[in-house]
């Protein structure tokens, strides 16, 4: 049984080796990566990794459809034999790390815990900035252990998921959060489960993008999501733009909705020994080691350039002044949810 991870990247060479080493430790045996507009050597690093047999690299040079860069990549992926032949597929971002709690933490262990599942919604657990100002060349999963509470009541974006799904013809195309283009004749046989082990309702088969919040969602697995990183890294992320909504400018709203640092969660450290073994093999390659060092240096140089421009300097100053995000109490969340439901009813 094969597991394919799909990844879209731009200027992420400083983080790529850790991400690959971690997901090899989890059990992914096939990785397809699309790159675009890289200035830090990410595309060259991916070429070298492809030569070494670690992944398949495709340059996603455009033109891009109206859905944006990542949608264009996934649309192209759907036509590739590599994707068509995969048994299970999971689209991921470079700041997302699969974290399985059952057994030895492998995909095989997750399947054993959910033998009837044809789709598993891996709910985000948001990991905040942890007070880190400057980027350091250390593993992301070791540097940022502070996260959102296990039970979060607001916002709904904090409970979004990525879908690990069986590539059995029920869905013809991968999507950012869930598979797309369902075969209506096969939907009845689809069995969706969440990462807490609960079977999900029919609406998840075709519509839902986020798990029910206000409940535990991580009993079997979770998707560790590190959307912010160090403040320095966030400035570079704002400069790079988003892969999905490329016209959206990253600012303080994105930061505040994700900078949860109330709970310590080091469960992902179970992979450290296996991750470091793979990471050691990768960094032992002279070409990859040099490319990684160059990418770290590029990030420092790019930050220096951006800080000479007022919009980015102002953003960095606001990051320094803003405390970690305060979780919304249940009653206040219900107040917000009430208005969200009223707005939805009015729109219908």
C-alpha positions in Angstrom: 0.0 0.0 0.0 1.6 3.3 -1.2 1.1 6.7 0.3 1.7 9.8 -1.8 2.2 13.3 -0.3 1.6 16.3 -2.5 3.5 19.5 -1.7 3.7 23.0 -3.3 6.6 25.2 -2.3 8.3 28.6 -3.0 11.4 29.7 -1.2 11.2 26.9 1.4 14.7 25.3 1.1 15.6 26.1 4.7 12.7 23.9 5.9 12.5 21.2 3.2 14.9 18.6 4.5 13.3 18.4 7.9 9.8 18.1 6.3 11.0 15.3 4.1 12.8 13.4 6.9 9.8 13.7 9.1 7.3 12.4 6.6 9.6 9.5 5.5 9.6 8.6 9.2 5.8 8.7 9.3 5.6 6.3 6.4 5.2 8.2 3.1 7.0 6.3 0.4 6.2 8.7 -2.5 6.4 12.5 -2.6 5.4 14.8 -5.5 6.6 18.4 -5.1 5.6 21.4 -7.3 7.8 24.6 -7.1 7.4 28.1 -8.4 9.4 31.3 -8.6 12.1 30.2 -6.2 14.9 32.7 -5.3 16.5 30.7 -2.5 17.5 27.5 -4.4 14.5 25.4 -3.4 14.0 24.3 -7.0 17.7 23.3 -7.3 17.5 21.4 -4.0 14.4 19.6 -5.3 16.2 18.6 -8.5 19.0 17.1 -6.4 16.5 15.2 -4.2 14.8 13.9 -7.3 18.2 12.6 -8.5 18.6 10.8 -5.2 15.2 9.2 -5.5 13.6 11.0 -2.7 10.8 12.6 -4.6 9.4 13.8 -8.0 9.9 17.5 -8.8 7.7 19.5 -11.2 8.3 23.2 -11.9 4.9 24.9 -11.7 5.8 27.9 -13.9 2.3 29.0 -14.9 0.2 30.4 -16.2 -2.0 29.9 -13.2 -5.7 29.4 -13.2 -8.1 31.6 -11.2 -7.8 29.3 -8.2 -4.2 30.2 -7.7 -0.8 28.5 -7.7 -1.6 25.6 -5.5 -4.9 24.8 -7.3 -3.0 24.9 -10.6 -0.5 22.4 -9.2 -3.1 20.0 -7.9 -5.0 20.2 -11.2 -1.8 19.2 -13.0 -1.1 16.4 -10.5 -4.5 14.8 -11.1 -3.4 14.0 -14.7 -0.1 12.4 -13.7 0.3 8.6 -13.7 2.1 8.8 -10.4 -1.0 10.3 -8.7 -3.4 7.9 -10.5 -1.5 4.9 -9.3 -1.1 5.9 -5.6 -3.2 3.9 -3.1 -3.6 6.8 -0.6 -3.0 10.6 -1.1 -2.5 13.5 1.2 -1.9 17.1 0.0 0.2 19.0 2.5 2.0 22.3 3.0 5.6 22.8 4.2 4.4 24.0 7.6 2.2 20.9 8.2 3.5 17.7 9.9 1.5 14.5 10.3 1.5 13.4 13.9 0.0 10.0 14.6 -0.5 9.0 18.3 -1.4 5.3 17.9 1.1 2.4 17.7 4.6 3.5 16.5 3.2 6.6 14.9 3.1 5.3 11.3 0.5 5.5 8.6 0.1 1.7 8.9 -0.8 2.1 12.6 -3.4 4.8 11.7 -5.0 2.4 9.2 -5.0 -0.4 11.7 -6.9 1.9 14.1 -9.4 2.9 11.4 -9.6 -0.2 9.1 -13.0 0.8 7.6 -11.9 4.4 6.7 -11.6 5.4 3.0 -10.9 9.1 4.1 -9.4 10.4 7.3 -9.7 14.1 8.2 -6.5 15.1 10.0 -7.5 18.2 12.0 -5.0 21.0 12.5 -3.5 21.7 15.8 -2.1 25.2 15.6 1.4 25.8 17.0 2.1 29.5 17.8 5.2 31.6 17.6 6.5 30.7 21.0 8.1 34.1 21.4 10.7 33.4 18.7 12.0 36.6 17.1 14.8 35.6 14.8 14.9 32.5 12.6 17.3 29.8 13.8 18.5 26.8 11.8 16.8 24.2 14.0 14.0 21.8 13.4 10.6 23.5 13.4 9.0 20.7 15.4 11.5 21.1 18.1 11.5 24.9 18.2 7.8 25.6 18.5 6.2 23.3 21.2 3.4 25.7 22.3 0.0 25.2 20.8 -3.7 25.9 20.9 -5.7 24.1 23.6 -6.9 20.6 22.6 -10.4 21.8 22.8 -10.9 25.2 21.0 -14.2 27.0 20.6 -13.2 29.6 18.0 -12.3 30.4 15.3 -13.4 27.7 12.9 -10.3 28.1 10.8 -8.3 26.6 13.7 -10.1 23.3 13.2 -9.6 22.9 9.4 -8.3 19.6 8.2 -6.4 17.9 5.4 -7.7 14.7 4.1 -5.8 11.4 3.8 -7.9 9.5 1.3 -8.0 6.2 -0.5 -7.4 6.8 -4.2 -10.1 4.3 -5.2 -12.0 6.3 -7.8 -14.5 7.9 -5.4 -12.7 11.2 -6.0 -11.0 12.1 -9.3 -8.9 15.0 -8.2 -6.9 16.0 -5.1 -7.9 19.3 -3.4 -6.1 21.5 -0.9 -8.2 20.4 2.1 -10.4 17.6 0.7 -10.5 15.5 -2.5 -12.6 16.9 -5.3 -14.7 15.8 -8.3 -16.6 13.0 -6.6 -18.1 10.1 -8.5 -21.7 10.2 -7.3 -22.1 6.5 -7.9 -19.4 5.6 -5.4 -20.1 8.1 -2.6 -22.4 5.8 -0.7 -19.5 3.4 -0.1 -17.2 6.2 1.2 -16.4 6.0 4.9 -15.1 9.2 6.4 -13.6 9.3 9.9 -12.0 12.1 11.9 -8.6 11.9 13.6 -10.3 11.2 16.9 -11.8 8.0 15.5 -15.4 9.1 15.0 -17.2 8.3 11.8 -18.3 11.5 10.1 -21.6 12.5 8.6 -22.6 12.6 4.9 -21.8 16.3 4.5 -18.1 15.6 5.0 -18.1 13.5 1.9 -18.7 16.5 -0.4 -18.5 19.8 1.5 -16.9 20.2 4.9 -13.5 21.8 5.3 -13.2 21.9 9.1 -13.9 19.6 12.0 -16.5 20.3 14.7 -14.8 22.6 17.2 -15.5 22.6 20.9 -14.7 18.9 21.2 -11.5 16.8 21.3 -10.2 16.0 17.8 -6.8 14.5 18.3 -7.3 11.1 19.9 -5.6 9.1 17.1 -3.7 11.7 15.2 -3.4 15.4 14.4 -1.8 17.6 11.9 0.7 19.8 13.6 0.4 23.2 11.8 3.2 25.8 12.2 1.8 28.7 10.1 3.8 31.5 11.7 7.3 30.4 12.7 9.7 33.1 14.0 8.7 36.7 13.6 11.5 37.1 11.1 10.1 34.2 9.1 6.6 35.7 9.1 7.9 38.8 7.5 9.4 36.7 4.7 6.1 34.8 4.5 4.2 38.0 4.0 6.6 38.9 1.2 6.2 35.6 -0.5 2.4 35.6 -0.4 0.0 32.7 0.0 -0.1 29.6 -2.3 -3.9 29.3 -2.2 -5.1 32.9 -2.1 -2.2 34.6 -3.8 -3.9 38.0 -3.8 -4.3 38.0 0.0 -1.7 40.1 1.9 -0.6 38.5 5.1 -0.9 40.8 8.1 -1.8 40.9 11.8 -5.2 39.3 11.3 -3.7 36.0 10.0 -1.1 36.2 12.9 -3.7 36.8 15.7 -6.0 33.9 14.5 -3.1 31.5 14.7 -0.7 32.5 17.5 -2.0 30.2 20.2 0.7 29.4 22.8 -1.4 28.2 25.8 -0.6 24.5 25.8 2.7 22.6 25.5 2.5 19.6 23.1 5.7 17.7 22.4 4.0 14.5 21.2 5.7 14.8 17.8 9.0 14.3 19.5 8.3 10.5 19.2 9.6 10.8 15.6 12.8 12.6 16.5 15.2 9.6 16.4 13.8 8.3 13.1 13.6 11.9 11.6 17.2 12.6 12.6 18.4 9.4 11.0 16.8 10.5 7.7 17.9 14.1 8.1 21.5 13.0 8.7 21.5 11.0 5.5 20.2 14.0 3.6 22.7 16.5 5.1 25.5 14.1 4.5 25.1 14.8 0.8 27.5 17.6 0.0 25.2 19.2 -2.5 22.2 19.2 -0.3 24.2 20.4 2.7 25.6 23.4 0.7 22.1 24.3 -0.7 20.6 24.2 2.8 23.3 26.5 4.2 22.8 28.9 1.2 19.0 28.9 1.8 19.5 29.9 5.5 21.8 32.7 4.5 19.4 33.8 1.8 16.6 34.2 4.4 18.8 36.4 6.6 19.7 38.5 3.6 16.2 38.8 2.4 15.0 39.8 5.9 17.6 42.6 6.0 16.3 43.9 2.6 12.7 43.8 3.7 13.3 45.6 6.9 14.5 48.6 5.0 11.0 48.9 3.6 8.3 50.5 5.8 5.4 48.1 5.3 7.6 45.1 6.4 9.3 47.1 9.2 5.9 48.1 10.5 4.7 44.6 10.4 7.7 43.3 12.3 7.2 46.0 14.9 3.5 45.0 15.4 4.6 41.4 15.8 7.0 42.5 18.6 4.2 44.4 20.3 1.4 41.7 20.0 1.0 39.1 22.8 0.1 35.5 22.1 -3.5 34.9 21.1 -6.1 34.5 23.9 -8.5 31.6 23.4 -12.1 32.7 23.2 -14.2 31.5 26.2 -17.1 29.1 25.3 -19.8 31.7 25.9 -18.1 34.3 23.8 -17.6 31.7 21.1 -21.3 30.9 21.1 -22.0 34.6 20.7 -19.8 34.7 17.6 -21.3 31.5 16.2 -24.8 32.8 16.6 -24.0 35.7 14.3 -22.2 33.5 11.9 -25.3 31.2 11.6 -27.5 34.3 11.2 -25.3 35.5 8.4 -25.4 32.2 6.7 -29.2 32.0 7.0 -29.5 35.4 5.5 -27.3 34.5 2.6 -29.4 31.4 1.8 
